[in-house]
Amino acid sequence: MSLNLRKTGSNALSILTSDAMNRATSFVLYALVARRLGAHEFGQLSLALTLFYIFQVLALAGLKTLTIRQVAIDRTQTRRYFTTGCAIVALSSFCSLTLLFGFVRLMHYPADTTLVIMLLCVGLLPYAISAICEGIFQAWERMYLIPCVNVPLHLAKVGCAFLLVTRKNGLYAVVLILLASFLCTALIEVWILFRKFPAQREPLDFRFCLATFRSAVTFLGIDGTIALMSSLNVLLLSKLATETEVGLYSAATQLMAPLLLVYQSIGQGVFPLMCRKVEPGFQSLKRISAQVIEVLLILALPALAGLFFLGDWALSILYKNPVFQQAFPALRIVAWVLISQVFTSVLGQALVASHREKITLRIVAVDTLINLVVGWPLISFFGLRGAAIALLVTRLVDCCQHYIPVSRLFCGIPLAKIIWKPIIAGVCMTAYLLFPSTQTGILRGVSATGIYSAALIVLAIWASGGVRRLKEKYLFLLTQ
């Protein structure tokens, strides 16, 4: 069965809208802090959000992915998983805060940095409850509910932050606004869940809570290890370097965030479909995975070329501070992560959909070990650039570890068929960017994108056997 592009696209667009608004408003907050308060405060906020990301995984206890999969299979269990999930995250959030307090004491962060971290992480519980609600919305494939809540709240968050920061209220005002947004999101989504998904009340069953937690432990291990791996370079920089280098590293990686967000949104949008299409032989799952990989690769190659050649212009436009130009060499290294993440984003979902999450846990455990072993000496000797190299090496290892087991599961992945068109179009774009030009950064980027798009369309028409067959192919996919 072909991938239902219309429904999957609508679901992915809903998640993308919500996540894009979240990332966009977070980026605006970063930019406000960087411009108004400086690189030190920017580094403090980056470190606080990094630790929040790590410990929110512990607070959520792996329940979101489990809830999506189980409720997608049996929607009558909706209220039971919600009640159970809230009970579990209440306890796990308290444990997370306790562990976080011990961690910041162990790291001997300055008092002002410690206060920013602990204040922000008070929002762990409302964030976890909100994540469970959104998992249920995804399982029912009603993803449109997520941006309906998040978009207005994110806009309000940015507006309030702008007013307070421009009036020189400092970093603590930004943190309090973030806390208020977590709480409001959780309250509204719980209200929607009770209104849109009416069901009989489910009493709290402690045996079911224990069984659910045991089932979620593998996902907790996966999410926790991914969070640690993703944040390890920031933690190492904060210990082996300074908050300023943390800020520069975050500035480089933030430029990749929009496309990585697209990967995540499309993966989450197609995940419930993957869960329902697991059959002996995995042919439907293989077909869906191949189609999604091709789409993401088409997006990744021009983004890589743009960041590699025009990243210094992007940094100067976005941050308006000459200090952040120092992040450009690191950006040229980490931009290559966009390619490996195409495969990881899709193949990781395929493993979980086929109930092979233990393989995923093993993969991310190896990734974390590689990142630590490679990252510690590289960051010690090369600082910011060493962190960028460590990230790239880790992501390449991660990609290989995903590709090998899924390729065996699918009895091969038609890689050559997937990659040849975007690669040739990407070569055309790169050839244009290699030539010196007097155009401004934005005009050069638009021209390069136009060349890439034109080359890709020509190749697609030629590979399909003509314009008519190309139209028939995509019309068929859209109407399935």
Secondary structure, 3 states (H helix, E strand, C coil): CCCCHHHHHHHHHHHHHHHHHHHHHHHHHHHHHHHHCCHHHHHHHHHHHHHHHHHHHHHHCCHHHHHHHHHHHCHHHHHHHHHHHHHHHHHHHHHHHHHHHHHHHHHCCCHHHHHHHHHHHHHHHHHHHHHHHHHHHHHCCCCCHHHHHHHHHHHHHHHHHHHHHHCCCCHHHHHHHHHHHHHHHHHHHHHHHHHHCCCCCCCCCHHHHHHHHHHHHHHHHHHHHHHHHHHHHHHHHHHHCCHHHHHHHHHHHHCCHHHHHHHHHHHHHHHHHHHHCCCCCCHHHHHHHHHHHHHHHHHHHHHHHHHHHHHHHHHHHHHCCHHHHHHHHHHHHHCCHHHHHHHHHHHHHHHHHCCCHHHHHHHHHHHHHHHHHHHHHHHHHHCHHHHHHHHHHHHHHHHHHHHHHHHHHCCCCCHHHHHHHHHHHHHHHHHHHHCCCCCCHHHHHHHHHHHHHHHHHHHHHHHHCCHHHHHHHHHHHHHC
